[in-house]
């Protein structure tokens, strides 16, 4: 319950601080957002590359498993 109240207070305070005219920090907030965008784009791009590489590795592993299963099915059971 305390965490919920603190969260609501912080959200309201941050909205009030960001509103133009209250504290005059709107320009600073915009400068921060402009500066943050290239860094955020870099991080999102790096994560996307890592996910793509992992996906390619998973597909190769799945193909190897399918080939192994296919080889086992083709081989008749010896009695």
SULPEZI-V410787 format. One record per residue. N is the residue number from 1. D_CENTER is the distance of its C-alpha to the mean C-alpha in Angstrom with 2 decimals. Layout:
n->N d_center->D_CENTER
n->N d_center->D_CENTER
This chain:
n->1 d_center->28.61
n->2 d_center->28.66
n->3 d_center->24.87
n->4 d_center->24.93
n->5 d_center->27.69
n->6 d_center->26.12
n->7 d_center->22.87
n->8 d_center->25.01
n->9 d_center->27.11
n->10 d_center->24.26
n->11 d_center->22.77
n->12 d_center->26.31
n->13 d_center->27.08
n->14 d_center->24.08
n->15 d_center->24.99
n->16 d_center->28.60
n->17 d_center->27.85
n->18 d_center->25.85
n->19 d_center->28.63
n->20 d_center->30.93
n->21 d_center->34.27
n->22 d_center->33.67
n->23 d_center->32.77
n->24 d_center->32.37
n->25 d_center->28.88
n->26 d_center->27.48
n->27 d_center->28.03
n->28 d_center->26.23
n->29 d_center->23.21
n->30 d_center->23.20
n->31 d_center->23.69
n->32 d_center->20.73
n->33 d_center->18.47
n->34 d_center->20.04
n->35 d_center->19.54
n->36 d_center->15.91
n->37 d_center->14.94
n->38 d_center->15.64
n->39 d_center->13.78
n->40 d_center->10.61
n->41 d_center->11.28
n->42 d_center->11.90
n->43 d_center->8.75
n->44 d_center->6.69
n->45 d_center->9.67
n->46 d_center->9.79
n->47 d_center->6.59
n->48 d_center->8.07
n->49 d_center->11.33
n->50 d_center->10.65
n->51 d_center->9.59
n->52 d_center->12.68
n->53 d_center->14.88
n->54 d_center->14.18
n->55 d_center->14.99
n->56 d_center->18.12
n->57 d_center->19.18
n->58 d_center->18.90
n->59 d_center->21.00
n->60 d_center->23.55
n->61 d_center->23.85
n->62 d_center->24.40
n->63 d_center->27.04
n->64 d_center->28.75
n->65 d_center->28.94
n->66 d_center->30.37
n->67 d_center->32.92
n->68 d_center->33.89
n->69 d_center->34.39
n->70 d_center->36.35
n->71 d_center->38.56
n->72 d_center->39.30
n->73 d_center->40.27
n->74 d_center->42.54
n->75 d_center->44.36
n->76 d_center->47.20
n->77 d_center->47.86
n->78 d_center->50.87
n->79 d_center->53.66
